[in-house]
């Protein structure tokens, strides 16, 4: 949900090495590539204060007037012989200076891009993950809406038609690769109130946020020299903002669930350091016809039912949940969410967190993804 928070620390580390100051003279990096203190001042950036006048596919692209943005894809995949996989592919954009303060140059930029790419081999209980960085210049990384494309070097999602109803994800590492085609079957679901998703009561502490909650998926998963033809269901989130977690926030638990009978559900909670829950953020039910119903935070509870301790970081995460609903007009009242494998932790990265494939039972069935942050270290006022 709040992948911008993950991006902030990583971008700070990049900025420490003067990434934004890179300039080129006669094909060589000049001495202006020097250490620069990371800047988190939001002055000069647009803030999310009221709903946008959304227009697609234009709004699929980048919004550089905002400080932070990300394009996030997750999915559950099945092979013909019983193989099962989950994946995450996220590209983050972070501005380190307002646009007006950047001088023109093919190489100079105020935009840094980062990507996280993971594959969960559920059948063999093996988790793969990788990350990349680049500057938003010289065609190394970027995002456009018409035509829709978001990329970091040769990792990308690109439209296959003018309206971006069909898109293709291609990404490869030495160990694993994906080549997937997505078909959008529902209109963008606007999260929060008309796409304005509050993170706290402070004005402007919000994001513009929509989801493509059910993407029919087919393609190929490659592991080493083995390739598997797969089909499945995927979810896309796209958020952009100039904001941060409120004071005293520890981290968040987020769930994007694709359910039976053509429903989808996003729910989450920001965990506070004192054990309470930030009440500003709720959830969203997407109905079969694409219409939505906003869920106030008081209309559901997320209760951990088990834990898992990482052998990599020593952090203890919840590893199973019961989600209960109080509103009588919902198509379900209780869901049980279970990880498809325990170890889906991105470790050794600049920010360590758990992001993995889950299944749903209870009043209905389904699959989805969960994201858990703030268990290795608090996501505190640094962000």
C-alpha positions as CSV (number, residue, x, y, z in Angstrom):
1,X,0.0,0.0,0.0
2,X,2.5,2.7,1.1
3,X,5.4,1.7,-1.1
4,X,6.5,5.3,-1.1
5,X,7.8,4.8,2.4
6,X,10.0,1.9,1.3
7,X,11.3,4.0,-1.6
8,X,12.3,7.0,0.6
9,X,15.1,5.2,2.5
10,X,16.5,3.6,-0.6
11,X,16.5,6.9,-2.4
12,X,18.2,8.6,0.5
13,X,21.1,6.1,0.2
14,X,21.3,6.8,-3.6
15,X,21.3,10.5,-3.0
16,X,24.2,10.2,-0.6
17,X,26.3,9.3,-3.5
18,X,25.3,12.3,-5.5
19,X,23.1,10.4,-8.0
20,X,21.1,13.5,-8.8
21,X,24.3,15.5,-9.6
22,X,25.6,13.3,-12.3
23,X,26.6,15.3,-15.3
24,X,28.4,14.3,-18.5
25,X,31.1,16.2,-20.3
26,X,32.5,14.5,-23.5
27,X,31.1,11.2,-22.4
28,X,32.7,11.1,-18.9
29,X,31.2,11.7,-15.5
30,X,32.3,15.1,-14.3
31,X,33.6,16.1,-10.9
32,X,30.1,17.4,-10.1
33,X,29.2,13.9,-9.1
34,X,29.8,14.5,-5.5
35,X,28.2,13.5,-2.2
36,X,25.0,15.4,-1.5
37,X,22.9,15.2,1.7
38,X,19.5,13.7,1.0
39,X,16.7,16.2,1.1
40,X,13.2,15.4,2.3
41,X,11.8,19.0,2.2
42,X,8.4,18.9,0.4
43,X,8.5,22.6,-0.5
44,X,7.7,23.1,-4.2
45,X,5.9,19.8,-4.7
46,X,2.2,19.4,-5.3
47,X,0.3,17.8,-2.4
48,X,-2.8,15.5,-2.5
49,X,-5.4,17.8,-1.0
50,X,-8.5,16.9,-3.0
51,X,-9.6,14.3,-5.6
52,X,-8.3,14.5,-9.1
53,X,-10.2,14.8,-12.3
54,X,-9.0,11.3,-13.4
55,X,-8.4,10.6,-17.1
56,X,-7.1,7.3,-18.3
57,X,-4.7,6.2,-19.8
58,X,-3.1,9.6,-19.2
59,X,-3.0,9.1,-15.5
60,X,-1.3,5.8,-15.9
61,X,1.9,7.8,-16.5
62,X,4.2,9.8,-14.2
63,X,3.2,12.8,-12.1
64,X,6.5,14.5,-11.5
65,X,5.0,17.4,-9.6
66,X,4.5,15.0,-6.7
67,X,7.5,13.9,-4.7
68,X,6.8,10.1,-4.7
69,X,5.1,7.6,-7.0
70,X,5.0,3.9,-7.6
71,X,3.5,1.3,-10.0
72,X,2.9,-2.0,-8.2
73,X,2.0,-5.3,-9.7
74,X,1.4,-8.6,-7.8
75,X,-0.2,-11.8,-8.9
76,X,-0.9,-15.5,-8.3
77,X,0.0,-17.9,-11.2
78,X,-0.7,-21.5,-12.0
79,X,1.1,-23.9,-14.4
80,X,-0.6,-26.7,-16.3
81,X,1.1,-29.4,-14.3
82,X,0.2,-28.0,-10.9
83,X,3.0,-25.5,-10.5
84,X,2.1,-22.5,-8.4
85,X,3.9,-19.0,-8.2
86,X,3.4,-15.6,-6.8
87,X,5.2,-12.4,-8.0
88,X,5.7,-8.8,-7.2
89,X,7.0,-6.1,-9.6
90,X,7.2,-2.5,-8.4
91,X,8.8,0.5,-9.9
92,X,9.2,3.6,-7.6
93,X,9.8,7.2,-8.6
94,X,11.3,9.7,-6.2
95,X,11.9,13.4,-6.9
96,X,14.8,14.8,-5.0
97,X,14.3,18.4,-6.2
98,X,11.2,20.2,-7.6
99,X,11.2,20.3,-11.4
100,X,11.8,24.0,-11.6
101,X,15.2,23.7,-10.0
102,X,16.7,21.3,-12.5
103,X,18.8,22.5,-15.4
104,X,18.3,20.9,-18.8
105,X,20.6,18.1,-19.7
106,X,20.3,14.6,-21.1
107,X,21.9,13.1,-18.0
108,X,21.0,15.6,-15.2
109,X,17.7,14.7,-13.5
110,X,15.8,15.3,-10.3
111,X,14.1,11.9,-10.6
112,X,15.4,8.6,-9.1
113,X,13.8,5.2,-10.0
114,X,14.0,2.0,-8.0
115,X,12.5,-1.4,-8.8
116,X,11.8,-4.5,-6.6
117,X,11.2,-7.8,-8.4
118,X,10.3,-11.0,-6.6
119,X,9.1,-14.5,-7.4
120,X,7.6,-17.0,-5.0
121,X,8.0,-20.6,-6.2
122,X,5.2,-22.0,-4.1
123,X,5.6,-25.6,-5.3
124,X,9.2,-25.7,-4.2
125,X,8.9,-23.2,-1.3
126,X,11.7,-21.0,-2.7
127,X,11.7,-17.2,-2.7
128,X,13.7,-15.1,-5.2
129,X,14.1,-11.3,-5.1
130,X,16.2,-8.6,-6.7
131,X,16.3,-4.8,-6.9
132,X,17.6,-2.1,-9.3
133,X,18.2,1.7,-9.3
134,X,18.6,4.2,-12.1
135,X,18.1,7.9,-12.9
136,X,15.1,9.2,-14.8
137,X,17.1,10.5,-17.7
138,X,18.7,9.3,-20.9
139,X,15.9,6.8,-21.3
140,X,17.3,4.7,-18.4
141,X,14.0,4.8,-16.5
142,X,10.7,6.6,-16.6
143,X,7.0,6.4,-17.1
144,X,4.5,7.7,-19.7
145,X,0.8,7.5,-20.0
146,X,0.2,7.8,-23.7
147,X,1.4,5.3,-24.7
148,X,1.5,3.7,-21.2
149,X,4.9,2.4,-20.3
150,X,6.9,2.3,-17.0
151,X,10.4,1.0,-17.1
152,X,13.8,0.7,-15.4
153,X,16.4,-0.3,-18.0
154,X,15.0,-3.6,-19.5
155,X,12.5,-4.2,-16.7
156,X,9.2,-2.8,-17.8
157,X,5.4,-2.9,-18.2
158,X,4.2,-1.5,-21.6
159,X,0.8,-1.2,-23.2
160,X,-0.1,-3.4,-26.2
161,X,-3.0,-1.2,-27.3
162,X,-3.8,2.5,-27.3
163,X,-6.1,2.4,-24.2
164,X,-3.7,0.1,-22.3
165,X,-6.3,-2.6,-21.8
166,X,-3.6,-5.1,-22.6
167,X,-0.2,-4.7,-21.1
168,X,3.0,-6.8,-21.0
169,X,5.5,-7.2,-18.1
170,X,9.0,-8.3,-19.0
171,X,11.8,-8.6,-16.4
172,X,14.7,-11.0,-16.0
173,X,17.5,-11.7,-13.6
174,X,20.2,-14.4,-13.7
175,X,18.0,-16.6,-11.6
176,X,14.4,-15.9,-12.6
177,X,12.3,-14.1,-15.2
178,X,8.7,-13.2,-16.1
179,X,7.0,-12.5,-19.4
180,X,3.4,-11.9,-18.7
181,X,0.4,-10.3,-20.5
182,X,-2.3,-8.6,-18.5
183,X,-5.9,-8.0,-19.6
184,X,-7.8,-5.3,-17.7
185,X,-11.4,-6.4,-17.2
186,X,-12.7,-3.7,-14.7
187,X,-12.3,0.1,-14.7
188,X,-9.8,1.6,-12.4
189,X,-11.1,1.5,-8.8
190,X,-10.6,4.8,-7.0
191,X,-9.3,4.2,-3.5
192,X,-10.3,6.3,-0.5
193,X,-12.8,9.1,-1.4
194,X,-12.7,9.5,-5.2
195,X,-9.1,8.4,-5.4
196,X,-7.9,10.5,-2.5
197,X,-6.5,8.1,0.1
198,X,-5.9,9.6,3.5
199,X,-2.9,8.4,5.6
200,X,-3.6,10.6,8.7
201,X,-5.8,13.5,9.6
202,X,-3.2,16.1,8.6
203,X,-4.3,17.9,5.4
204,X,-2.2,16.8,2.4
205,X,-1.0,13.7,4.2
206,X,-2.7,11.6,1.5
207,X,-2.1,10.0,-1.9
208,X,-3.9,9.9,-5.2
209,X,-4.5,6.1,-5.5
210,X,-6.3,3.8,-7.9
211,X,-6.2,0.0,-8.4
212,X,-6.7,-2.3,-11.3
213,X,-7.9,-5.1,-9.1
214,X,-8.4,-8.0,-11.5
215,X,-6.0,-8.5,-14.4
216,X,-6.4,-11.7,-16.3
217,X,-2.8,-13.0,-16.7
218,X,-1.0,-15.4,-18.9
219,X,2.6,-15.9,-19.9
220,X,5.9,-17.6,-18.9
221,X,7.8,-18.0,-15.6
222,X,11.5,-19.0,-16.1
223,X,13.7,-20.4,-13.4
224,X,17.2,-21.1,-14.7
225,X,16.7,-23.2,-17.8
226,X,13.2,-24.3,-16.9
227,X,10.2,-22.3,-18.4
228,X,6.6,-22.8,-17.3
229,X,3.5,-21.6,-19.1
230,X,1.2,-20.0,-16.6
231,X,-2.2,-18.3,-16.2
232,X,-3.5,-16.4,-13.2
233,X,-4.9,-13.3,-11.7
234,X,-2.9,-10.1,-10.9
235,X,-3.5,-6.7,-9.2
236,X,-2.1,-3.3,-10.0
237,X,-1.8,-0.3,-7.6
238,X,-0.6,3.1,-8.7
239,X,-0.1,5.9,-6.1
240,X,1.5,9.3,-6.1
241,X,1.8,11.9,-3.3
242,X,3.9,14.3,-1.3
243,X,3.3,13.0,2.2
244,X,4.6,10.7,5.0
245,X,3.3,8.6,7.8
246,X,2.0,10.5,10.8
247,X,4.1,10.9,13.9
248,X,4.3,7.7,16.0
249,X,3.6,5.2,13.1
250,X,5.4,1.9,13.4
251,X,4.5,0.3,10.0
252,X,1.6,-1.1,8.1
253,X,-0.2,-4.3,7.1
254,X,-1.8,-4.2,3.6
255,X,-3.9,-6.8,1.7
256,X,-5.0,-6.9,-1.9
257,X,-7.4,-9.8,-2.3
258,X,-9.0,-11.2,-5.5
259,X,-12.1,-13.2,-4.4
260,X,-14.6,-15.6,-5.8
261,X,-17.8,-14.3,-7.5
262,X,-15.8,-11.5,-9.1
263,X,-15.2,-9.4,-6.0
264,X,-12.0,-7.8,-4.9
265,X,-11.0,-6.3,-1.6
266,X,-8.3,-3.9,-0.3
267,X,-7.9,-3.6,3.4
268,X,-5.0,-2.4,5.6
269,X,-4.0,-0.8,8.8
270,X,-1.2,1.6,9.9
271,X,0.2,0.3,13.2
272,X,1.2,2.9,15.7
273,X,4.1,2.6,18.1
274,X,1.7,2.6,21.1
275,X,-0.2,-0.4,19.8
276,X,-3.1,1.5,18.4
277,X,-4.3,1.9,14.8
278,X,-4.3,5.0,12.6
279,X,-8.1,5.5,12.0
280,X,-7.8,7.6,8.8
281,X,-7.1,4.8,6.5
282,X,-9.8,2.1,5.6
283,X,-10.4,-0.2,2.7
284,X,-12.3,-0.7,-0.5
285,X,-14.7,-3.4,-1.8
286,X,-14.8,-3.7,-5.6
287,X,-18.0,-5.3,-6.8
288,X,-18.5,-7.5,-9.9
289,X,-19.7,-4.6,-12.0
290,X,-16.7,-2.4,-11.1
291,X,-18.6,-0.2,-8.6
292,X,-17.0,0.3,-5.2
293,X,-17.8,0.7,-1.6
294,X,-15.4,2.5,0.8
295,X,-14.8,0.8,4.1
296,X,-14.2,3.0,7.1
297,X,-11.4,1.6,9.4
298,X,-14.0,1.0,12.1
299,X,-15.9,-1.4,9.8
300,X,-13.3,-4.2,9.9
301,X,-10.6,-5.6,12.1
302,X,-7.4,-7.5,11.1
303,X,-6.4,-10.0,13.8
304,X,-3.1,-12.0,13.5
305,X,-3.5,-15.7,14.1
306,X,0.1,-17.0,13.8
307,X,3.6,-15.7,13.6
308,X,6.8,-16.4,11.7
309,X,10.4,-15.4,12.7
310,X,12.7,-14.6,9.9
311,X,16.1,-16.5,9.9
312,X,17.5,-13.6,7.8
313,X,16.6,-10.5,9.9
314,X,15.3,-12.0,13.2
315,X,12.1,-10.0,12.8
316,X,8.8,-11.7,13.9
317,X,5.9,-11.2,11.4
318,X,2.3,-12.2,11.6
319,X,1.8,-15.2,9.5
320,X,-2.0,-15.6,9.2
321,X,-5.0,-13.3,9.8
322,X,-8.7,-13.3,10.5
323,X,-10.4,-10.3,8.9
324,X,-13.8,-9.5,10.5
325,X,-16.4,-7.1,9.1
326,X,-19.2,-5.3,11.0
327,X,-21.3,-3.9,8.0
328,X,-24.3,-6.0,7.2
329,X,-24.4,-5.0,3.5
330,X,-21.1,-6.7,2.6
331,X,-21.1,-10.1,0.8
332,X,-19.0,-11.7,3.6
333,X,-18.4,-11.2,7.3
334,X,-15.3,-13.2,8.0
335,X,-12.2,-14.0,5.9
336,X,-9.1,-16.1,6.9
337,X,-5.9,-15.1,5.1
338,X,-3.0,-17.6,5.0
339,X,0.5,-17.1,3.4
340,X,1.2,-19.7,0.7
341,X,4.7,-19.9,2.1
342,X,6.2,-18.4,5.3
343,X,9.5,-17.0,3.9
344,X,8.6,-14.2,1.5
345,X,10.8,-11.6,3.1
346,X,12.8,-9.1,1.0
347,X,16.1,-9.2,3.1
348,X,19.5,-7.7,2.3
349,X,17.7,-4.8,0.5
350,X,17.9,-1.2,1.6
351,X,14.6,-1.7,3.4
352,X,13.6,-5.1,4.6
353,X,10.0,-6.1,4.6
354,X,7.6,-9.1,4.0
355,X,5.6,-9.2,0.7
356,X,4.0,-12.4,-0.3
357,X,1.3,-14.5,-1.9
358,X,-1.7,-15.5,0.2
359,X,-4.9,-17.5,0.0
360,X,-8.3,-16.7,1.3
361,X,-10.9,-19.0,3.0
362,X,-13.9,-18.3,5.2
363,X,-17.1,-16.8,3.9
364,X,-15.6,-16.8,0.4
365,X,-12.4,-18.0,-1.2
366,X,-9.6,-16.3,-3.2
367,X,-6.0,-15.3,-3.6
368,X,-4.0,-12.2,-3.2
369,X,-0.9,-10.5,-1.7
370,X,0.0,-9.1,1.7
371,X,2.7,-6.5,2.6
372,X,4.1,-6.1,6.1
373,X,6.5,-3.3,7.1
374,X,7.9,-1.9,10.3
375,X,8.7,-5.3,11.8
376,X,12.5,-5.1,11.2
377,X,12.7,-1.4,12.1
378,X,10.1,1.2,12.8
379,X,9.0,3.4,9.9
380,X,9.2,6.4,12.1
381,X,9.5,10.2,11.6
382,X,12.5,9.7,9.3
383,X,10.0,9.4,6.5
